[in-house]
C-alpha cells in the first residue's frame, strides 16, 4: 500500500511496480528527524537494559562493586 502524501511521486517500472519514491525536501527532513529519534531511543533502551543486567549482577555479587571514586575515574 502506497501512502498518499502531498508532493510525493512514485516511479514505477513497465509492469507498474513501484521502484523509487521522490519526496519534497521538507518531507525528507521530517523522515530523517524521525529516523534519528528512533535510533536514539533504541540505543537508550539498549543501554538501559544493559544497566539493569549489571544491577542484577551487582545485587547477586556476580560483579564486584566499585567505589564512587572508581566510577568517577572511569568517566
C-alpha positions in Angstrom: 0.0 0.0 0.0 1.4 3.4 -1.0 0.8 6.4 1.1 -0.7 9.5 -0.5 1.4 12.4 0.7 1.3 15.8 -0.9 4.2 16.2 -3.4 5.4 12.6 -3.2 5.9 10.9 -6.6 6.2 7.2 -7.1 8.2 5.9 -10.1 7.1 2.6 -11.5 8.6 0.1 -13.9 6.8 -1.1 -17.1 4.8 -3.6 -15.0 3.5 -0.9 -12.7 5.7 -2.0 -9.7 6.9 0.9 -7.6 10.7 1.2 -7.9 11.5 4.7 -6.5 10.0 7.4 -4.4 10.7 11.1 -4.9 9.8 13.3 -1.9 9.9 17.1 -1.3 12.9 18.2 0.8 10.7 19.1 3.8 9.2 15.6 3.8 12.7 14.1 3.6 13.9 16.3 6.6 11.0 15.1 8.6 11.8 11.5 7.7 15.4 11.9 8.8 14.3 13.5 12.1 12.0 10.6 12.8 14.8 8.1 12.0 17.3 9.9 14.3 14.8 9.9 17.1 14.0 6.2 16.7 17.8 5.4 16.6 18.4 7.4 19.7 15.5 5.8 21.5 16.7 2.3 20.5 20.2 3.0 21.7 18.9 4.4 25.0 16.7 1.4 25.5 19.6 -1.0 24.9 21.8 0.9 27.4 19.0 0.8 30.0 18.6 -2.9 29.5 22.3 -3.4 29.9 22.3 -1.3 33.1 19.5 -3.4 34.5 21.5 -6.6 33.9 24.5 -5.0 35.6 22.4 -4.1 38.6 21.2 -7.7 38.9 24.7 -9.0 38.7 25.8 -6.5 41.4 23.0 -7.5 43.6 23.9 -11.2 43.4 27.6 -10.5 43.9 28.5 -11.7 40.4 30.1 -8.3 39.6 32.3 -6.5 42.1 31.0 -3.2 43.4 33.1 -0.2 42.7 33.6 2.9 44.8 32.4 6.3 43.8 36.0 7.3 43.1 36.4 4.3 40.7 33.2 5.2 39.0 34.1 8.8 38.5 37.6 7.9 37.3 36.0 5.8 34.6 34.1 8.8 33.2 
